[in-house]
Amino acid sequence: MTHDKTSLPAILGGTPALSIGHERSNKWPDLTHDDEEAVLQVMRDGNISTHNVIRELEKSYADFTGRSYALAHNNGTSALLAAFHSIGLQPGDEVLVPSATFWASVLPMLWVGAVPVFCESDKERLGIDPVDVEKKITAKTRAIVVVHLWGLPSKMTELFTIAERYNLKIIEDASHVHGASWRGRPCGSLGDISVFSLQGDKLAPAGEGGIFLCNKYEYYEKAVCLGDITRVIELETPSRRFAATSFGIKTRIAPLSAAIGCNQLRRLKEHNETRNKNLTYLSKKLEKLGFHTFLPPDHIQRVYFEYLIRYDETKHPLSIEMLTAALTKEGCQVAAPRYPLLHQQPIFTEGVFKSVLRLPPGEQVPSYEDVSLPFTEAANKSLLKLPSFPGPDNGILDQYAHAFEKVMNYSNEIAERGKDT
Ligand SMILES: Cc1ncc(COP(=O)(O)O)c(C=O)c1O
């Protein structure tokens, strides 16, 4: 092997592969003059609390997903709370949830008294594992939370079968998958209730925002009563009598955010195309080097909220920590996935959740101290997060591929060196 400076990994004294900065290719969100204009229009109109742009946002999401009802929220977390409330969960009811997700997919359910039961993640799609779901069903199970993690739709065929067999509701957290689809059906249309977060990092960001979607009027009605006081008067049912009070919280989106949300949804297709083009290109190169990049099967149209790849350290000389260190020396931005597993968090392991989850006398309070999800725990450690490259490829993708190639070519030497340090 020739040891010229450009083929030698930076960690062994070579020239770092990255000479192009990340600013251009990794800038997100992509806010333009149109977003500014949309916000200014709301300000000029003067109604910065209940402006019609909120209804416009709801209609856009209902059309986009083919749902009958959409209710915009101030964030995804409150839309998820509304979802848990609206399906009628009662204190002590169990809900099957993934541990590998953002906390908001799960924790709001504590406020309606529902008990999360943590399940393993599926190896191929990273969502909740249908096999483990079925094992954990009890007489108290009422629902499954399905999160399409990082942009990859979950195993819906199996999950739908289980939901039907055991009469369980599906809450679909579609916060990572704006624009993805499963067997031609858009994500956001796959749950009894589906939720999108529109937080600033998301694929169609609004700054802060969330969308609650369903086909049943009953669910919509409950969500309105919970958090949207100005809409209660519009309800066609006896629930109108709550128009003076609602149910005690207020979760309406701000119109300034809704204006951005409408504009960003219009640009979603274009934005997703750029990410998909960039990351499919890079993935094909990394697959050849032995990384698993979660390229989807034909019946799935995936998107890339974030770009995660899997490295099986049992098949290579370098540990994942050494690989990360070597790639960092090349100038790459690589890190462990940013969500710590929920079942290992102190709110559960130290029993603090009990201060929120007030179960009626006689209900057994769950204990999370001994929860173990061996597959998820191991699999989470094998994931690496790279930039999601939402911007134009200015040559940086080839530099990433080169960095990975160098490090993998010299993995024995890097591992040897690691032993000495
Ligand atoms: C999977 C998932 N669910 C829910 C949320 C909560 O959304 P929000 O931040 O809008 O409350 C987020 C992220 O922010 C998320 O990533």
The ligand as an SDF file (V2000), in Angstrom:
LIG
                    3D

 16 16  0  0  0  0  0  0  0  0999 V2000
  -40.3400   11.4470   17.1030 C   0  0  0  0  0  0  0  0  0  0  0  0
  -40.7690   12.7500   17.7080 C   0  0  0  0  0  0  0  0  0  0  0  0
  -41.9740   12.8230   18.2990 N   0  0  0  0  0  0  0  0  0  0  0  0
  -42.4070   13.9460   18.8680 C   0  0  0  0  0  0  0  0  0  0  0  0
  -41.6480   15.0850   18.8610 C   0  0  0  0  0  0  0  0  0  0  0  0
  -42.1570   16.2700   19.6100 C   0  0  0  0  0  0  0  0  0  0  0  0
  -42.4030   17.3300   18.8340 O   0  0  0  0  0  0  0  0  0  0  0  0
  -42.2400   18.8250   19.3660 P   0  0  0  0  0  0  0  0  0  0  0  0
  -40.8000   19.0940   19.5750 O   0  0  0  0  0  0  0  0  0  0  0  0
  -42.8310   19.6000   18.2250 O   0  0  0  0  0  0  0  0  0  0  0  0
  -43.0380   18.9460   20.5990 O   0  0  0  0  0  0  0  0  0  0  0  0
  -40.3970   15.0720   18.2390 C   0  0  0  0  0  0  0  0  0  0  0  0
  -39.4760   16.2060   18.1460 C   0  0  0  0  0  0  0  0  0  0  0  0
  -39.2950   17.2040   18.3670 O   0  0  0  0  0  0  0  0  0  0  0  0
  -39.9370   13.8750   17.6630 C   0  0  0  0  0  0  0  0  0  0  0  0
  -38.7250   13.8000   17.0880 O   0  0  0  0  0  0  0  0  0  0  0  0
  1  2  1  0
  2  3  1  0
  2 15  2  0
  3  4  2  0
  4  5  1  0
  5  6  1  0
  5 12  2  0
  6  7  1  0
  7  8  1  0
  8  9  2  0
  8 10  1  0
  8 11  1  0
 12 13  1  0
 12 15  1  0
 13 14  2  0
 15 16  1  0
M  END
$$$$
